[in-house]
């Protein structure tokens, strides 16, 4: 989870190496607006503007096998927190989807 203390811009370096399946890296704003940061195999170097509040970077796959690396930089006024708080992946997904309803 990205906790944004005031409007900020961060740099992202994304890299995926897929063996199979479909894959996306998504940015979800506090208002649940979804932006695709990377789809499929490849690399992306980008800067994104964030509004004060919270945002999430989520990984979504379908039959996916491979690796993904995400590097954040220039993160002034933004703290990065683990969204799981000790939850296993199924509990985390339930918690995530409950936030949308």
TIVO-2410 file (N, C-alpha, C; in nm, 3 decimals):
# residues 101
REC num residu      c1      c2      c3 atome chaine
REC   1      X   0.085  -0.116   0.000     N      A
REC   1      X   0.000   0.000   0.000    CA      A
REC   1      X   0.090   0.123   0.000     C      A
REC   2      X   0.050   0.223  -0.074     N      A
REC   2      X   0.122   0.349  -0.079    CA      A
REC   2      X   0.043   0.452   0.001     C      A
REC   3      X   0.104   0.504   0.106     N      A
REC   3      X   0.041   0.606   0.189    CA      A
REC   3      X   0.101   0.740   0.148     C      A
REC   4      X   0.019   0.821   0.081     N      A
REC   4      X   0.066   0.947   0.022    CA      A
REC   4      X   0.026   1.062   0.115     C      A
REC   5      X   0.127   1.125   0.180     N      A
REC   5      X   0.098   1.233   0.275    CA      A
REC   5      X   0.051   1.361   0.206     C      A
REC   6      X   0.103   1.387   0.087     N      A
REC   6      X   0.057   1.500   0.005    CA      A
REC   6      X   0.083   1.463  -0.141     C      A
REC   7      X   0.016   1.530  -0.233     N      A
REC   7      X   0.031   1.497  -0.375    CA      A
REC   7      X   0.179   1.479  -0.408     C      A
REC   8      X   0.208   1.372  -0.482     N      A
REC   8      X   0.347   1.338  -0.509    CA      A
REC   8      X   0.359   1.267  -0.644     C      A
REC   9      X   0.482   1.257  -0.691     N      A
REC   9      X   0.513   1.182  -0.811    CA      A
REC   9      X   0.621   1.081  -0.773     C      A
REC  10      X   0.606   0.956  -0.818     N      A
REC  10      X   0.707   0.854  -0.791    CA      A
REC  10      X   0.751   0.790  -0.922     C      A
REC  11      X   0.870   0.736  -0.921     N      A
REC  11      X   0.923   0.664  -1.037    CA      A
REC  11      X   0.911   0.514  -1.013     C      A
REC  12      X   0.872   0.442  -1.117     N      A
REC  12      X   0.856   0.297  -1.111    CA      A
REC  12      X   0.937   0.233  -1.221     C      A
REC  13      X   1.010   0.129  -1.186     N      A
REC  13      X   1.075   0.042  -1.284    CA      A
REC  13      X   1.009  -0.095  -1.269     C      A
REC  14      X   0.944  -0.141  -1.374     N      A
REC  14      X   0.872  -0.268  -1.372    CA      A
REC  14      X   0.936  -0.362  -1.473     C      A
REC  15      X   0.949  -0.488  -1.434     N      A
REC  15      X   1.006  -0.587  -1.524    CA      A
REC  15      X   0.939  -0.722  -1.500     C      A
REC  16      X   0.893  -0.785  -1.608     N      A
REC  16      X   0.835  -0.918  -1.598    CA      A
REC  16      X   0.903  -1.011  -1.697     C      A
REC  17      X   0.911  -1.137  -1.657     N      A
REC  17      X   0.963  -1.241  -1.743    CA      A
REC  17      X   0.867  -1.358  -1.728     C      A
REC  18      X   0.773  -1.371  -1.820     N      A
REC  18      X   0.667  -1.471  -1.809    CA      A
REC  18      X   0.700  -1.597  -1.888     C      A
REC  19      X   0.668  -1.711  -1.827     N      A
REC  19      X   0.679  -1.839  -1.896    CA      A
REC  19      X   0.546  -1.878  -1.958     C      A
REC  20      X   0.437  -1.834  -1.891     N      A
REC  20      X   0.303  -1.867  -1.941    CA      A
REC  20      X   0.201  -1.775  -1.876     C      A
REC  21      X   0.083  -1.772  -1.936     N      A
REC  21      X  -0.030  -1.701  -1.880    CA      A
REC  21      X  -0.035  -1.554  -1.913     C      A
REC  22      X  -0.135  -1.489  -1.852     N      A
REC  22      X  -0.158  -1.346  -1.868    CA      A
REC  22      X  -0.123  -1.277  -1.737     C      A
REC  23      X  -0.076  -1.151  -1.745     N      A
REC  23      X  -0.029  -1.082  -1.626    CA      A
REC  23      X  -0.043  -0.932  -1.643     C      A
REC  24      X  -0.084  -0.863  -1.533     N      A
REC  24      X  -0.091  -0.717  -1.532    CA      A
REC  24      X  -0.041  -0.666  -1.397     C      A
REC  25      X   0.020  -0.548  -1.401     N      A
REC  25      X   0.051  -0.472  -1.281    CA      A
REC  25      X  -0.042  -0.351  -1.285     C      A
REC  26      X  -0.121  -0.334  -1.179     N      A
REC  26      X  -0.222  -0.229  -1.175    CA      A
REC  26      X  -0.198  -0.134  -1.059     C      A
REC  27      X  -0.235  -0.008  -1.079     N      A
REC  27      X  -0.238   0.092  -0.973    CA      A
REC  27      X  -0.385   0.119  -0.943     C      A
REC  28      X  -0.423   0.105  -0.816     N      A
REC  28      X  -0.561   0.129  -0.774    CA      A
REC  28      X  -0.561   0.249  -0.680     C      A
REC  29      X  -0.632   0.354  -0.719     N      A
REC  29      X  -0.636   0.476  -0.638    CA      A
REC  29      X  -0.731   0.459  -0.520     C      A
REC  30      X  -0.731   0.556  -0.433     N      A
REC  30      X  -0.821   0.555  -0.317    CA      A
REC  30      X  -0.967   0.553  -0.362     C      A
REC  31      X  -0.995   0.610  -0.479     N      A
REC  31      X  -1.131   0.611  -0.534    CA      A
REC  31      X  -1.159   0.487  -0.618     C      A
REC  32      X  -1.069   0.386  -0.610     N      A
REC  32      X  -1.080   0.260  -0.685    CA      A
REC  32      X  -1.072   0.278  -0.835     C      A
REC  33      X  -1.004   0.384  -0.880     N      A
REC  33      X  -0.975   0.399  -1.022    CA      A
REC  33      X  -0.854   0.313  -1.053     C      A
REC  34      X  -0.862   0.238  -1.162     N      A
REC  34      X  -0.757   0.141  -1.196    CA      A
REC  34      X  -0.679   0.189  -1.318     C      A
REC  35      X  -0.546   0.189  -1.306     N      A
REC  35      X  -0.456   0.223  -1.415    CA      A
REC  35      X  -0.364   0.105  -1.440     C      A
REC  36      X  -0.356   0.059  -1.564     N      A
REC  36      X  -0.264  -0.049  -1.599    CA      A
REC  36      X  -0.124   0.008  -1.615     C      A
REC  37      X  -0.030  -0.042  -1.533     N      A
REC  37      X   0.109   0.004  -1.540    CA      A
REC  37      X   0.192  -0.081  -1.634     C      A
REC  38      X   0.161  -0.212  -1.641     N      A
REC  38      X   0.232  -0.304  -1.731    CA      A
REC  38      X   0.142  -0.422  -1.759     C      A
REC  39      X   0.140  -0.465  -1.884     N      A
REC  39      X   0.061  -0.581  -1.922    CA      A
REC  39      X   0.150  -0.677  -2.000     C      A
REC  40      X   0.149  -0.804  -1.959     N      A
REC  40      X   0.227  -0.905  -2.029    CA      A
REC  40      X   0.373  -0.904  -1.989     C      A
REC  41      X   0.454  -0.948  -2.081     N      A
REC  41      X   0.598  -0.963  -2.062    CA      A
REC  41      X   0.669  -0.835  -2.102     C      A
REC  42      X   0.772  -0.795  -2.028     N      A
REC  42      X   0.850  -0.680  -2.071    CA      A
REC  42      X   0.893  -0.592  -1.956     C      A
REC  43      X   0.933  -0.469  -1.992     N      A
REC  43      X   0.977  -0.371  -1.894    CA      A
REC  43      X   0.906  -0.239  -1.917     C      A
REC  44      X   0.895  -0.162  -1.811     N      A
REC  44      X   0.832  -0.030  -1.820    CA      A
REC  44      X   0.899   0.059  -1.717     C      A
REC  45      X   0.948   0.173  -1.759     N      A
REC  45      X   1.001   0.275  -1.668    CA      A
REC  45      X   0.910   0.394  -1.681     C      A
REC  46      X   0.848   0.433  -1.568     N      A
REC  46      X   0.749   0.538  -1.576    CA      A
REC  46      X   0.746   0.620  -1.449     C      A
REC  47      X   0.685   0.734  -1.457     N      A
REC  47      X   0.660   0.819  -1.341    CA      A
REC  47      X   0.509   0.833  -1.328     C      A
REC  48      X   0.458   0.821  -1.206     N      A
REC  48      X   0.314   0.834  -1.186    CA      A
REC  48      X   0.287   0.940  -1.081     C      A
REC  49      X   0.179   1.014  -1.102     N      A
REC  49      X   0.136   1.115  -1.006    CA      A
REC  49      X   0.035   1.052  -0.912     C      A
REC  50      X   0.053   1.078  -0.782     N      A
REC  50      X  -0.036   1.024  -0.681    CA      A
REC  50      X  -0.099   1.138  -0.602     C      A
REC  51      X  -0.228   1.125  -0.575     N      A
REC  51      X  -0.297   1.223  -0.493    CA      A
REC  51      X  -0.289   1.182  -0.347     C      A
REC  52      X  -0.300   1.279  -0.258     N      A
REC  52      X  -0.296   1.252  -0.114    CA      A
REC  52      X  -0.399   1.144  -0.081     C      A
REC  53      X  -0.359   1.048   0.001     N      A
REC  53      X  -0.446   0.937   0.040    CA      A
REC  53      X  -0.370   0.805   0.028     C      A
REC  54      X  -0.442   0.700  -0.007     N      A
REC  54      X  -0.378   0.570  -0.023    CA      A
REC  54      X  -0.399   0.518  -0.165     C      A
REC  55      X  -0.304   0.441  -0.209     N      A
REC  55      X  -0.311   0.375  -0.339    CA      A
REC  55      X  -0.249   0.238  -0.322     C      A
REC  56      X  -0.280   0.148  -0.414     N      A
REC  56      X  -0.225   0.013  -0.410    CA      A
REC  56      X  -0.170  -0.026  -0.546     C      A
REC  57      X  -0.061  -0.098  -0.542     N      A
REC  57      X  -0.010  -0.162  -0.663    CA      A
REC  57      X  -0.043  -0.308  -0.646     C      A
REC  58      X  -0.119  -0.362  -0.742     N      A
REC  58      X  -0.157  -0.503  -0.733    CA      A
REC  58      X  -0.112  -0.577  -0.858     C      A
REC  59      X  -0.088  -0.705  -0.840     N      A
REC  59      X  -0.046  -0.794  -0.948    CA      A
REC  59      X  -0.161  -0.889  -0.975     C      A
REC  60      X  -0.199  -0.902  -1.102     N      A
REC  60      X  -0.311  -0.988  -1.141    CA      A
REC  60      X  -0.264  -1.083  -1.250     C      A
REC  61      X  -0.290  -1.211  -1.231     N      A
REC  61      X  -0.249  -1.308  -1.331    CA      A
REC  61      X  -0.355  -1.413  -1.354     C      A
REC  62      X  -0.348  -1.476  -1.470     N      A
REC  62      X  -0.437  -1.586  -1.506    CA      A
REC  62      X  -0.350  -1.696  -1.566     C      A
REC  63      X  -0.331  -1.804  -1.490     N      A
REC  63      X  -0.246  -1.912  -1.536    CA      A
REC  63      X  -0.102  -1.869  -1.554     C      A
REC  64      X  -0.058  -1.775  -1.471     N      A
REC  64      X   0.072  -1.711  -1.489    CA      A
REC  64      X   0.184  -1.786  -1.419     C      A
REC  65      X   0.296  -1.794  -1.488     N      A
REC  65      X   0.419  -1.846  -1.431    CA      A
REC  65      X   0.530  -1.755  -1.478     C      A
REC  66      X   0.618  -1.717  -1.388     N      A
REC  66      X   0.728  -1.629  -1.424    CA      A
REC  66      X   0.772  -1.545  -1.307     C      A
REC  67      X   0.833  -1.431  -1.336     N      A
REC  67      X   0.881  -1.344  -1.231    CA      A
REC  67      X   0.845  -1.199  -1.261     C      A
REC  68      X   0.839  -1.121  -1.153     N      A
REC  68      X   0.809  -0.978  -1.165    CA      A
REC  68      X   0.895  -0.903  -1.065     C      A
REC  69      X   0.953  -0.792  -1.109     N      A
REC  69      X   1.031  -0.706  -1.019    CA      A
REC  69      X   0.978  -0.564  -1.031     C      A
REC  70      X   0.954  -0.502  -0.915     N      A
REC  70      X   0.906  -0.364  -0.910    CA      A
REC  70      X   1.000  -0.285  -0.822     C      A
REC  71      X   1.052  -0.174  -0.874     N      A
REC  71      X   1.140  -0.087  -0.798    CA      A
REC  71      X   1.078   0.052  -0.795     C      A
REC  72      X   1.059   0.105  -0.674     N      A
REC  72      X   1.006   0.240  -0.656    CA      A
REC  72      X   1.122   0.333  -0.621     C      A
REC  73      X   1.121   0.453  -0.676     N      A
REC  73      X   1.222   0.552  -0.640    CA      A
REC  73      X   1.159   0.691  -0.642     C      A
REC  74      X   1.233   0.788  -0.593     N      A
REC  74      X   1.182   0.925  -0.583    CA      A
REC  74      X   1.048   0.925  -0.509     C      A
REC  75      X   1.047   0.868  -0.390     N      A
REC  75      X   0.920   0.850  -0.318    CA      A
REC  75      X   0.905   0.949  -0.201     C      A
REC  76      X   0.942   1.074  -0.222     N      A
REC  76      X   0.921   1.177  -0.120    CA      A
REC  76      X   0.772   1.189  -0.090     C      A
REC  77      X   0.738   1.201   0.037     N      A
REC  77      X   0.600   1.216   0.084    CA      A
REC  77      X   0.514   1.092   0.062     C      A
REC  78      X   0.579   0.978   0.036     N      A
REC  78      X   0.506   0.852   0.016    CA      A
REC  78      X   0.573   0.744   0.100     C      A
REC  79      X   0.494   0.674   0.181     N      A
REC  79      X   0.549   0.559   0.252    CA      A
REC  79      X   0.487   0.432   0.193     C      A
REC  80      X   0.567   0.327   0.192     N      A
REC  80      X   0.525   0.200   0.136    CA      A
REC  80      X   0.503   0.103   0.251     C      A
REC  81      X   0.381   0.052   0.264     N      A
REC  81      X   0.345  -0.039   0.371    CA      A
REC  81      X   0.295  -0.170   0.313     C      A
REC  82      X   0.324  -0.278   0.383     N      A
REC  82      X   0.270  -0.408   0.343    CA      A
REC  82      X   0.120  -0.409   0.369     C      A
REC  83      X   0.040  -0.444   0.269     N      A
REC  83      X  -0.105  -0.444   0.289    CA      A
REC  83      X  -0.155  -0.570   0.360     C      A
REC  84      X  -0.068  -0.669   0.375     N      A
REC  84      X  -0.116  -0.798   0.421    CA      A
REC  84      X  -0.135  -0.807   0.572     C      A
REC  85      X  -0.059  -0.732   0.649     N      A
REC  85      X  -0.068  -0.739   0.795    CA      A
REC  85      X  -0.071  -0.882   0.845     C      A
REC  86      X   0.009  -0.969   0.785     N      A
REC  86      X   0.016  -1.108   0.828    CA      A
REC  86      X  -0.090  -1.198   0.770     C      A
REC  87      X  -0.173  -1.148   0.680     N      A
REC  87      X  -0.278  -1.229   0.619    CA      A
REC  87      X  -0.218  -1.320   0.513     C      A
REC  88      X  -0.273  -1.440   0.496     N      A
REC  88      X  -0.231  -1.522   0.382    CA      A
REC  88      X  -0.296  -1.466   0.256     C      A
REC  89      X  -0.258  -1.518   0.140     N      A
REC  89      X  -0.304  -1.457   0.014    CA      A
REC  89      X  -0.455  -1.462  -0.001     C      A
REC  90      X  -0.521  -1.569   0.041     N      A
REC  90      X  -0.666  -1.577   0.028    CA      A
REC  90      X  -0.735  -1.476   0.119     C      A
REC  91      X  -0.686  -1.462   0.243     N      A
REC  91      X  -0.744  -1.364   0.335    CA      A
REC  91      X  -0.721  -1.223   0.283     C      A
REC  92      X  -0.602  -1.197   0.225     N      A
REC  92      X  -0.573  -1.065   0.173    CA      A
REC  92      X  -0.666  -1.031   0.058     C      A
REC  93      X  -0.689  -1.127  -0.034     N      A
REC  93      X  -0.778  -1.102  -0.147    CA      A
REC  93      X  -0.920  -1.075  -0.099     C      A
REC  94      X  -0.967  -1.152   0.000     N      A
REC  94      X  -1.100  -1.127   0.056    CA      A
REC  94      X  -1.108  -0.986   0.113     C      A
REC  95      X  -1.004  -0.945   0.188     N      A
REC  95      X  -1.000  -0.812   0.247    CA      A
REC  95      X  -0.998  -0.705   0.138     C      A
REC  96      X  -0.919  -0.727   0.033     N      A
REC  96      X  -0.910  -0.631  -0.077    CA      A
REC  96      X  -1.045  -0.613  -0.146     C      A
REC  97      X  -1.113  -0.723  -0.180     N      A
REC  97      X  -1.241  -0.713  -0.248    CA      A
REC  97      X  -1.350  -0.657  -0.158     C      A
REC  98      X  -1.341  -0.682  -0.029     N      A
REC  98      X  -1.438  -0.623   0.064    CA      A
REC  98      X  -1.427  -0.472   0.068     C      A
REC  99      X  -1.307  -0.417   0.044     N      A
REC  99      X  -1.289  -0.273   0.038    CA      A
REC  99      X  -1.367  -0.212  -0.079     C      A
REC 100      X  -1.394  -0.288  -0.183     N      A
REC 100      X  -1.463  -0.239  -0.302    CA      A
REC 100      X  -1.614  -0.243  -0.290     C      A
REC 101      X  -1.664  -0.317  -0.194     N      A
REC 101      X  -1.811  -0.331  -0.183    CA      A
REC 101      X  -1.869  -0.246  -0.076     C      A
***
